[in-house]
Amino acid sequence: MALTFRRSWSDPDLDQYRDTVVRFIEEHMLPGDEAARHRGHVGHDLWRQAGQTGLLCTDIPEPWGGAGGDFRHEAVFYEEMARRSLTGLNASVHTIVAHYLLNHGTDAQRQRYLPRLASGECVGAIAMTEPGTGSDLQGIRTRAERSGAGYVIHGSKTFISNGFLAGLVLVVAKTDPTQGARGLSIFIVDTADCPGYHVGRVLDKMGLKAQDTSELFFDGVAVGPEQLLGGREGQGFFQLMADLPYERLIIGVTALAAMEGAYQATLDYVRERKAFGQPIADFQNTRFKLAEIATEITVGRAFIDRCVEDLVAGRLDTATASMAKLWGSEAQGRVVDACVQLFGGYGYMNEYLVARMYTDARIQRIYGGTSEIMKEVIARAL
Ligand SMILES: Cc1cc2nc3c(=O)[nH]c(=O)nc-3n(C[C@H](O)[C@H](O)[C@H](O)COP(=O)(O)OP(=O)(O)OC[C@H]3O[C@@H](n4cnc5c(N)ncnc54)[C@H](O)[C@@H]3O)c2cc1C
């Protein structure tokens, strides 16, 4: 069965936009992916090209340099990359950064940074995780101490997506260590000519090979008061919590698109490949596995599509978004694993899409909040 990849939230304009996205991917991303996987990053040119084509910050309003669309436009770009296992250009983290500025920044901060993010001139990253803490955000040690009218930041961050290429890093730091959640603030660090800011290693990961995930060091980075997100201390935790449904749904959306891509590639492969004188596709086991996968994708599509519609309507809650992240990432792991099995030894070779998808899938259950943390969030809402 060839699944139609129709979304309930799509329309003719979005279909046309999808064609533009696919053209961009085929012309600008696929040809350079192998080199980017070896290098560990896609380079600034690709970001600028994506910006020029209008693919970045599509749901940021036009007055701030965005395209004035909504989450569906973002979803189209993420889906088409995920279906092809193209992970180098982490447009989702980039957009999340833009949303922090849009939702919590001052007008001056929006004016200064959003157009640069939308054009791809500046790559965005968000630095929460540290060597000593990830899930437990309140355990961070990076601190921002008052110095004159501004602050000085000391600390180190790790596993930061887009970290190597980032021109703008949102840094979560403690402004008051005695205040728990109320002691966290977010600072906008402009990385150009920034004394005390150092990019460490581009980390060698199991998957997401083309994506720059880095360590970042802040050794006495001085920032002015205008670099405090929203201009008020102690708002960091609440700013982070407010944007969680958006971030978690992105992972659900990409998980399902990757499943669709793996399914399609596997369907094509098993029809070609022969064993014992017949196509692999004709074995009952193959047909049953593919039937299970097709069912899982179809059921998942109904749920993820509803979440997309709810997000666009402004009514997606954190627990449901966490279900999308939990279910999507776990299902992606199951489906891609089954697809690798149907490819046999070729499924283990990196030149095959499903092999890359297998290693790319594993992180989906960890970043953006682990599956265990998702269950905590969902359980609290029961
Ligand atoms: C490729 C990649 C990209 C990333 N990008 C970014 C980024 O851009 N910015 C950023 O800030 N971070 C980023 N991260 C970090 C990521 O968000 C964290 O790794 C993740 O949140 C888990 O934190 P941790 O690694 O410290 O694990 P830990 O928090 O140490 O967790 C270890 C284990 O303990 C479990 N655990 C922890 N607390 C509980 C609990 N309460 N109940 C039950 N089990 C629990 C976890 O589920 C996990 O299984 C990235 C990580 C990777 C690998």
The ligand as a Gaussian input file, in Angstrom:
#p B3LYP/6-31G(d) Opt

LIG

0 1
 C       22.354000      15.713000      19.735000
 C       21.911000      16.487000      20.937000
 C       21.443000      17.778000      20.769000
 C       21.065000      18.529000      21.876000
 N       20.714000      19.840000      21.714000
 C       20.588000      20.628000      22.808000
 C       20.448000      22.050000      22.674000
 O       20.399000      22.588000      21.575000
 N       20.384000      22.789000      23.808000
 C       20.427000      22.230000      25.043000
 O       20.376000      22.961000      26.018000
 N       20.535000      20.886000      25.205000
 C       20.633000      20.080000      24.127000
 N       20.786000      18.728000      24.260000
 C       20.757000      18.153000      25.589000
 C       19.530000      17.293000      25.862000
 O       18.384000      18.103000      25.932000
 C       19.806000      16.509000      27.146000
 O       20.797000      15.546000      26.833000
 C       18.567000      15.846000      27.695000
 O       17.647000      16.795000      28.172000
 C       18.889000      14.873000      28.843000
 O       19.746000      15.460000      29.780000
 P       21.084000      14.674000      30.235000
 O       21.808000      14.281000      29.013000
 O       21.786000      15.509000      31.217000
 O       20.553000      13.358000      30.928000
 P       20.148000      13.211000      32.457000
 O       19.248000      14.315000      32.865000
 O       21.390000      12.991000      33.259000
 O       19.309000      11.865000      32.409000
 C       19.914000      10.564000      32.400000
 C       18.779000       9.521000      32.505000
 O       18.051000       9.736000      33.730000
 C       16.688000       9.875000      33.457000
 N       16.039000      10.811000      34.372000
 C       16.431000      12.071000      34.716000
 N       15.546000      12.630000      35.538000
 C       14.551000      11.705000      35.724000
 C       13.346000      11.682000      36.479000
 N       12.920000      12.728000      37.178000
 N       12.581000      10.558000      36.438000
 C       12.960000       9.472000      35.716000
 N       14.105000       9.444000      34.977000
 C       14.880000      10.544000      34.981000
 C       16.625000      10.440000      32.015000
 O       15.359000      10.214000      31.446000
 C       17.755000       9.666000      31.372000
 O       17.281000       8.396000      30.989000
 C       21.117000      17.950000      23.171000
 C       21.556000      16.628000      23.323000
 C       21.990000      15.916000      22.239000
 C       22.550000      14.541000      22.456000

